[in-house]
Amino acid sequence: GGGFRAAMAFYPGCGPVALLTRDYKTTAPVTVFDGEDDEEVSPETCHRVLDPASRNSPIELIDYEDATHDFDDPGKKRQREPGNQDARADVLKRAAEIFGK
């Protein structure tokens, strides 16, 4: 069959349109990564919009403690934060596992 085998989403907006539609469905596994200290995106809102228990879709939500928006940016500014360093290292490991299958 065609289509995607898996997908990763980083700190998605989960904005007004997502809140209104609430009908996002996927057959491919999607892993969503959020920083708990994200200053631009609300992890709580994304949990409400993408709650795997409320839909028939293989969505996994991963939150990183002390990680900010753009935690995977390898630049010095973002990687000064220990929470961002930990989150980025974990995402790289998970990406290899997700796409190595």
C-alpha atoms as a printed R data frame, in Angstrom:
    type eleno elety resid chain resno       x      y      z
1   ATOM     1    CA   GLY     A     1   0.000  0.000  0.000
2   ATOM     2    CA   GLY     A     2   0.933  3.625 -0.425
3   ATOM     3    CA   GLY     A     3   1.041  6.402  2.093
4   ATOM     4    CA   PHE     A     4   3.329  7.244  4.972
5   ATOM     5    CA   ARG     A     5   4.825  4.646  7.325
6   ATOM     6    CA   ALA     A     6   5.259  7.152 10.171
7   ATOM     7    CA   ALA     A     7   5.448 10.868 10.915
8   ATOM     8    CA   MET     A     8   6.909 13.176 13.540
9   ATOM     9    CA   ALA     A     9   5.495 16.588 14.485
10  ATOM    10    CA   PHE     A    10   7.344 19.159 16.569
11  ATOM    11    CA   TYR     A    11   5.452 21.616 18.789
12  ATOM    12    CA   PRO     A    12   2.455 21.849 16.447
13  ATOM    13    CA   GLY     A    13   0.277 24.932 16.757
14  ATOM    14    CA   CYS     A    14  -2.965 23.093 17.535
15  ATOM    15    CA   GLY     A    15  -4.620 26.448 16.870
16  ATOM    16    CA   PRO     A    16  -8.217 27.579 16.249
17  ATOM    17    CA   VAL     A    17  -8.814 25.494 13.123
18  ATOM    18    CA   ALA     A    18  -7.657 22.334 14.912
19  ATOM    19    CA   LEU     A    19  -9.892 23.170 17.848
20  ATOM    20    CA   LEU     A    20 -12.893 23.540 15.550
21  ATOM    21    CA   THR     A    21 -12.418 20.475 13.356
22  ATOM    22    CA   ARG     A    22 -11.261 17.836 15.875
23  ATOM    23    CA   ASP     A    23 -11.552 15.230 13.129
24  ATOM    24    CA   TYR     A    24  -7.889 14.635 12.326
25  ATOM    25    CA   LYS     A    25  -7.326 10.954 11.718
26  ATOM    26    CA   THR     A    26  -4.293  9.058 10.538
27  ATOM    27    CA   THR     A    27  -3.537  5.441  9.800
28  ATOM    28    CA   ALA     A    28   0.235  5.929 10.019
29  ATOM    29    CA   PRO     A    29   1.732  6.355 13.495
30  ATOM    30    CA   VAL     A    30   2.357 10.024 14.361
31  ATOM    31    CA   THR     A    31   4.611 11.038 17.237
32  ATOM    32    CA   VAL     A    32   4.092 14.602 18.479
33  ATOM    33    CA   PHE     A    33   6.857 16.295 20.486
34  ATOM    34    CA   ASP     A    34   6.183 19.256 22.792
35  ATOM    35    CA   GLY     A    35   8.268 21.211 25.269
36  ATOM    36    CA   GLU     A    36   6.516 21.779 28.587
37  ATOM    37    CA   ASP     A    37   8.062 25.267 28.812
38  ATOM    38    CA   ASP     A    38   7.170 26.194 25.210
39  ATOM    39    CA   GLU     A    39   6.638 29.939 25.058
40  ATOM    40    CA   GLU     A    40   4.778 29.821 21.717
41  ATOM    41    CA   VAL     A    41   2.694 26.621 21.663
42  ATOM    42    CA   SER     A    42   0.474 25.224 24.407
43  ATOM    43    CA   PRO     A    43   1.172 21.530 25.045
44  ATOM    44    CA   GLU     A    44  -2.104 21.377 27.004
45  ATOM    45    CA   THR     A    45  -4.078 22.513 23.948
46  ATOM    46    CA   CYS     A    46  -2.348 19.941 21.753
47  ATOM    47    CA   HIS     A    47  -3.216 17.231 24.246
48  ATOM    48    CA   ARG     A    48  -6.897 18.216 24.026
49  ATOM    49    CA   VAL     A    49  -6.832 18.374 20.218
50  ATOM    50    CA   LEU     A    50  -4.770 15.228 19.615
51  ATOM    51    CA   ASP     A    51  -5.829 13.076 22.578
52  ATOM    52    CA   PRO     A    52  -5.249  9.534 21.281
53  ATOM    53    CA   ALA     A    53  -7.896  8.131 23.624
54  ATOM    54    CA   SER     A    54 -10.620 10.228 21.963
55  ATOM    55    CA   ARG     A    55  -9.870  9.200 18.381
56  ATOM    56    CA   ASN     A    56  -9.116  6.082 16.436
57  ATOM    57    CA   SER     A    57  -5.639  7.144 15.333
58  ATOM    58    CA   PRO     A    58  -2.143  5.980 16.318
59  ATOM    59    CA   ILE     A    59  -0.953  9.278 17.831
60  ATOM    60    CA   GLU     A    60   1.677  9.378 20.572
61  ATOM    61    CA   LEU     A    61   2.275 12.589 22.522
62  ATOM    62    CA   ILE     A    62   5.723 13.159 24.056
63  ATOM    63    CA   ASP     A    63   6.291 16.101 26.416
64  ATOM    64    CA   TYR     A    64   9.733 17.210 27.517
65  ATOM    65    CA   GLU     A    65  10.162 18.765 30.923
66  ATOM    66    CA   ASP     A    66  12.052 22.090 30.923
67  ATOM    67    CA   ALA     A    67  12.157 22.181 27.101
68  ATOM    68    CA   THR     A    68  11.206 25.355 25.218
69  ATOM    69    CA   HIS     A    69   9.885 26.037 21.733
70  ATOM    70    CA   ASP     A    70  12.366 25.000 19.046
71  ATOM    71    CA   PHE     A    71  14.159 22.662 21.460
72  ATOM    72    CA   ASP     A    72  15.567 20.642 18.554
73  ATOM    73    CA   ASP     A    73  17.367 23.670 17.065
74  ATOM    74    CA   PRO     A    74  21.077 22.738 17.279
75  ATOM    75    CA   GLY     A    75  22.115 26.387 17.647
76  ATOM    76    CA   LYS     A    76  23.900 27.579 20.781
77  ATOM    77    CA   LYS     A    77  21.025 29.827 21.877
78  ATOM    78    CA   ARG     A    78  18.513 26.975 22.179
79  ATOM    79    CA   GLN     A    79  21.009 24.348 23.323
80  ATOM    80    CA   ARG     A    80  22.121 26.504 26.278
81  ATOM    81    CA   GLU     A    81  19.013 25.160 28.039
82  ATOM    82    CA   PRO     A    82  19.654 21.755 29.646
83  ATOM    83    CA   GLY     A    83  16.017 20.754 29.035
84  ATOM    84    CA   ASN     A    84  16.461 21.438 25.327
85  ATOM    85    CA   GLN     A    85  19.671 19.398 25.228
86  ATOM    86    CA   ASP     A    86  17.927 16.413 26.828
87  ATOM    87    CA   ALA     A    87  14.868 16.736 24.570
88  ATOM    88    CA   ARG     A    88  16.953 17.013 21.390
89  ATOM    89    CA   ALA     A    89  19.037 13.963 22.318
90  ATOM    90    CA   ASP     A    90  15.889 11.939 22.992
91  ATOM    91    CA   VAL     A    91  14.227 13.052 19.736
92  ATOM    92    CA   LEU     A    92  17.271 12.026 17.706
93  ATOM    93    CA   LYS     A    93  17.214  8.599 19.341
94  ATOM    94    CA   ARG     A    94  13.473  8.223 18.783
95  ATOM    95    CA   ALA     A    95  13.735  9.355 15.142
96  ATOM    96    CA   ALA     A    96  16.270  6.616 14.451
97  ATOM    97    CA   GLU     A    97  13.916  4.076 16.052
98  ATOM    98    CA   ILE     A    98  10.781  5.369 14.293
99  ATOM    99    CA   PHE     A    99  12.262  5.564 10.816
100 ATOM   100    CA   GLY     A   100  14.635  2.646 11.192
101 ATOM   101    CA   LYS     A   101  11.749  0.187 11.282
